[in-house]
Amino acid sequence: MKHKLFIFIFAALFSFKSLDLFSQVKTPAPAGVKVGVYKNPLAVSLGDPYVLYDAPSKLYYMYGTGGGAKDGFATYSSPDLVNWKNEGQVYFGNKPATWGIGSFWAPEVYRVKDKYYMFYSAQWRDNPTKELENFRIGVAVADKPTGPFRDMQNKPIFDPGYPIIDANVYFDKSGKMYLYYSRCCYKHPVQSEVADWAKKTGLYNEIEESWVYGVALKPDFSGVIGEPVLLLRPPVKMNDAQAEWESRSVTAKEVNRRWTEGSYTFKHGDTYYMMYSANHFGGENYAVGYATAKHPLGPYKKAANNPVLEKNTAKGGDVTGTGHNSIAFSPDGKQMYCVYHGRTTKTGKERVVFIDKMEIKPDGKLVVQGPTTTPKPLPLSK
């Protein structure tokens, strides 16, 4: 695919300077919320939220895990990132012509040359050894953000030999594309000081881990180029600055696993930022950190101010399980918003969507202004 095509793709995805969304669209505020403000959580119940801004329709589309879809994915549309309309199920899996048969997770959709490509995780039908976690990543295509999405091929993009989830794609200005994913914890016990401590204390005999990898994508999304590169993993040493927050699922006696998953990569200036989630997605300690690099495939260095998004119960709030985020940009490209899932006392175990402002400070530090549950100005308002 030619270099000019990728410049066009980037312009379509991230440059909306000619749009003034609020001057064209007016929507009612949620019940009990004053006009001009919104409150978290939003009225959308799903996990792993990913937001696409679709320039042709001048609407945002949200995809995620659950959302009322059975064996597949639904989408929601919004003119303002707050008021969302359920557009129904847009991808149907577990069919004779599909490779995935269950556990449809974490879809992300990208507009490329007037087509929409959905990258997602699912249980692979091909499972001769009957693995409990046989996840792989596939890609489906549609003519509209509302689908219907159909698999480009009746198999995953590639098979690294272990279960993988949480696809994220970065389109570099160089014309190259990179697929990021998380190797599952399943059957991946890792030696570390945390694992030694857990065994010594009689807590767990072993600690399994998930790691984030990156690999170049073929231009037609039919496969990958080269071998995956390990980019992020939990700390080996207990005195590592990241060890405390990335090990909370173990130290809190939730489960014998440490996660590094749900990555989202973007570029600011000459630096690549990779946001990621750690700890058990079903527990209260799920939290978000980030790492930076000078190349899409690293090496990445974790930030000193991690985690940048975590539960607020220690500060008197009632939000827990904050994680697996994406980023939404205002039409002029000046304001970033972190879109993520979490739980509250009222929602219980159900994952619901939050959106809070985020920014990159002049010194390069990434800051998320959340989680919040108090009224905030509507996104994109001027």
N, C-alpha and C positions, 0 to 999 in steps of 0.2 A: 504494500500500500504506500502511496507516495507521501512524501513529507508534507505537501500542501494539504492533503486530506486531514492529517492529524492537527495541523494548525486550525483547520476549520472545525474539527471536533472540539478542540479546547475552547474555541470561541463560542460554540453553541452551548457547551456545558457550563462555562464559568464567567462569561462576559455578557452582562445584561444591562449595560450602561444606558441604553436607549429606552429602557422600560421604566414606567412609573406605575407599578401595580396598584397602589392605593388610589390613584386618580381614576382608575378604570373599573375597579371592583369594590363593591361595598357588601359586607356580610353582617348578619346579626351577631351580637355578642352572646356568649353562653348565658344561660339563666343565672341570675344572681351576680353577674359580673358587669361592672360599669363599662360603657362604651369607651374604647380606647385603651382598655387594659385586658389582661388575661391572667389566668391562674393555673398553675400546675397542680395535679396532673391533668393532661388533656383527656378528652372523652374518647380515647382510642385505647383499646386493650389488646396489645400485642408485645412481643419481645423482639429484640434486635432490630430496632427501627432504622430504615434507610430512606433518605429523602432525595428525590430527583426533581430538579426544576426543569420543566418542559417548556422551552421558549415558544414553540408554535402555539400551544394552548394557553400560555401565560398562567399555568397552574403548577402547583407542587403536587407530587405523588409520593405517598409513603407506602413502603412495602415492609414486611416483617414476618416473624414466626407467629403463627396462630391467626388472630384477627378474624376468627370465624370460618376460616377455610378448612376444608377436609382434604387431606392428602394433596396439599398444594398451597397456593398463596392467593391472598386477596390484595386489593390496593385501595387506598383512600386518596381523595383529591382535595386540595385546598387552595384558595387564592391568597391566604395570609399566614400560613403555617400554624394556625390556631383552630379554625373552624374546618373540620374534616368531614367529607362525605364518603360513605362506604360505596365503592364502585363495584363491589362483588368480587367473586373469585376470578382470577385472571390466568392461573396456571393450574392444571389438573394432572396430578401424578398417579402412580399406582395403576397404570393402564397397561395393556399388553404391549403397546408400542413405546413405553417409557422404561428407562433403566432404573429409576428410583421407585421403591415400593413402600417407603415409610420414612418417618422422622424428617419431614421437609422443613429445613431451617434456613434462617439468615439469608434471604434473597437480596440482591442488589441489582439495580437496573441502570443501564447506561445507554444514552442515545448516540448512535454512530451512523452517520450518513443516512439519516431518515429511517433507520431501523432501531428497535429497542431490544437490548440484549440483557437477559436475566441470568446472573450467576447465582447458584444456590447449592445447598448441601442436602443429601438424602442417603438413605440406606440403599446400597447397591444390590440389585437382584442377583448378580453373580457372586455367590457366597458358598463355595464348595466345602469350606471348613467350618461353616456355620458360626461365624464370628458374631458375638453379641453387638459389637459396634463395627459395622462395615461401611462407614460413611465415605462418600466421595463427592466431588464437585462436578456439576454439569452446567450447561448453558442452553437457554431457550431463547427464541427470537419471536418478535411480534411487530406488527406495523403501527401499533398504537401503544401508549403506556398502559392502557386498560386491557391489553391483550386482544385475543387469546394468545398466550405464549406457547410455543411448541418447541420441543427439544430439537436442536440442530443435528444431533446424532443419538442413536440409541445406546449410548455408553457415556461414562464420565469423560472429562477433558483429558485426564491421564490418571495412571495408577502408580503412586509412589511406593506401594508395598505396605502401607499402613493407613489407618482411617484418618480422613481429613475433613475439616469443616470451615465455615466462616470465610468465604471468598471475598476478597476486595481487590479491585483492579485500579491501577494507576496508569494514566495516559501521559507519558512524558513528552515534553516539547521536542525532544530529539526524534520523535516518531516511534519510539519503542513503547511497548506495553508490558506491564508487570502484574503478575498474579500473586497475591499474598494469601496465605491460608494458615490454619492452625492444625498441627498434628495432634490428634486426640491423646488423652492420657492413657487410653486403653492399652493394656499390656506394655506399658512404657515406664517401668520402675527405674528411677534415676538415683544414683548415689550422691548424697550431699550431706552437709552437716545437719540440716533440718531432718533428713531421713534418719541419720544416726541418732539424733536426739529423740525422735518419735519412737524408734525401736528400743532405745535404752530405757525410756520411761514407761514402756509397755503400752504405748498408745496405738501404734501401727507397726507392722513388720516391715512394710515398704511404703514408699511414697511415689506414686505415678505422676508424671508431668506432661503438660502439653506445651509445644514450642511453636513459634511463628517462623514460617519460611517464606521466601520469595523466589520467583522464577519468571523468566521472560515468556511472554505469550506469543503464539503465532498470530500473524495479522488477521487471519480468518477465524480465530478462536477455536480452531480444531484441535489444538494441542499446545504443548509447551516447547521451549527451545532451551536446550542445555539441562543441567542438573539444578535442583532446588538448593538455595543457600540458606543456612540457619541464620536467622536475624535476631530473635529474642527468645530468652528462656528464663525461668526463675533463677534467683541467685543460688550459688553453690555454698557460699560461706554465710554463716549466721551474722557475722559482723558487717556484711554488705549493707549499704544504706537502704537498699530496696527490700531486704529480706523480711523485715517485720510486716510490712503491709501486704506483700505478695504471698505470705505464708499463713495468713489469718485463718483460712479454712482448716488448716492442719492444727494450728495452735489453739483454735477455738473448739477443736474436737468435732468438727462437722464431718470431715471425710478425709481419706488418705490420698488426696490429690492436690496438686498445685497447677493452676491454669495460667496460660498466656494465650489469649484468644481475642476474637472480635476486633482485629486490627483495622485501622482506617488511616490511609496515607494521603498527605497533601504536601504541597510545596509552598513555602513562604520565603521570599527573597531567594537566596541561593541555598536554603536549607530544607531538607526533607523531614517532615514530622510524621511519626507513626504513633498514633494513639492505640492503646490496647487495654484489655480488661484482664483482671486477675481475680483469683478465688472462685468459689463455687457459684455458678449462675443462679442456683436456687436458694442461696443463703443470703444473709444480711450483709456479709462482708464483700460482696462483689463491688469492685471499684475500678477506676480508670487512671492509667498513667500514660506517659508518652516518652518517646525516645527520638533522637535527632541524628541525621547523617548528611553527608555531602553527595551521596549517590543513592539511587533507589534501592540498590541491594546492599547498602551499608558499607562499612560497619556502623551500627547504631549504638548510641550512647544514651542510657536512661537518664531522665532529668532529675535534678536534685530536689525539685519541689513536688515530686510524686507522693501520694496520689493527688490528682487534680480534681477528682470527683469521687465522693464516697458518702456513706450514710451520715446523716446529721443528727442522729439520736443523742450523741454526746453533747450536742449544743442545744438540746431541748426540742428538736424537730422530730418528725415521725417518718422520715424517708429512709429506706434501706434498699440494698440490692441494686445499686446504681451501676449501669454498665452497658456494654456493647453499643457504642455510640456511632453516629454518623454526623456529618456537618452540613448545615444548610447556609447558603449565602444570600444576602439581600440582593435585589436586582442590580444595584450599582456596584456590587462586589465589595463594599466597604465593611459590612458587618457580618461576622460569623455567629452562628448559633449552634450549640451542641444539642443534638437530638439523641435521647437515650431512654432506656426503660428503667423502671424502679418499682418500688412497692411502698405503700403507706399502711398505717394501722387500719384504715377503712377498706382498702383494696385487698388486704390479706396477702395470700400467695399469688394472686393474679398480677401479672406484669402490665404496667400501664406506661404511657408515653409522657415524657417531660421534654421541655425545650427551654434552654437558658443561654444567655449571652456567653460568648467566649472571645478571647482576644490574645494576640501575640504582643507582648510588651516590647518596647524598644531594645531591651537587652536579649530578646529572643525567648523569654519565658512565656509559656502557654498557661493561660488562666481560664478556668471555667467558673462562671458566677452562679454556682448552684451546688446542691439541689435547692430549689426554692418552691414554696407553696403559697407565697403571698402575692398579691396583685402586682403585675409588671406591665409596662407599656407594651402595646402590641408590637410584634416584630415588624420591621419595615416601615413603621410609622415615622413621620418626619417632624 
